[in-house]
């Protein structure tokens, strides 16, 4: 009984860590931008789950997994954060028509599926 409860607690903590990790990646990206006050990114805060942030799409099967970042024409200026490489389930990244510098990070991500 105690072991079952312990394993349940471990599972809950791991899920919370994954969710916190994706939120941290998105906030690190926002922090790299010159103007974090972009209307598009105004929803990017802890008042709502990151899957409801503008431009962020999460998997329907596994809601805590970011699968799309659609930030086209958002008036963003700054650097692409290397932290984006930690969004391991990201399939679509659209930063077009912004003023972003740098390369799309490849660390830790199978980008061959990226559109």
Secondary structure as GFF3:
##gff-version 3
##sequence-region A 1 115
A	DSSP	alpha_helix	2	31	.	.	.	ID=ss1
A	DSSP	three_ten_helix	39	43	.	.	.	ID=ss2
A	DSSP	three_ten_helix	50	52	.	.	.	ID=ss3
A	DSSP	beta_strand	56	58	.	.	.	ID=ss4
A	DSSP	beta_strand	66	70	.	.	.	ID=ss5
A	DSSP	beta_strand	77	79	.	.	.	ID=ss6
A	DSSP	three_ten_helix	82	86	.	.	.	ID=ss7
A	DSSP	beta_strand	92	94	.	.	.	ID=ss8
A	DSSP	beta_strand	99	101	.	.	.	ID=ss9
A	DSSP	three_ten_helix	111	113	.	.	.	ID=ss10
###
